[in-house]
Amino acid sequence: MEAVLDWTTLPDARRNHPTTEHLYPLFVALGAGGPAARASRLHHAVQMGGMAMDAFAFDQAG
């Protein structure tokens, strides 16, 4: 988790992610999920080769 939150220190981080807008959904999912959450995929569509546009719902456990 620490490496994800401090992603700019990872090798080749800026080369692979020159702008951050496509990383924002990852941080939204981390915040929505929480440590004990379960995710369910609501929708999956593959577009432009391997690029996926998925939608998830998060349920807090307990």
Secondary structure, 3 states (H helix, E strand, C coil): CHHHHCHHHCCCHHHHCCCCCCCHHHHHHHHHHCCCCEEEEEEEEEECCCEEEEEEEEECCC
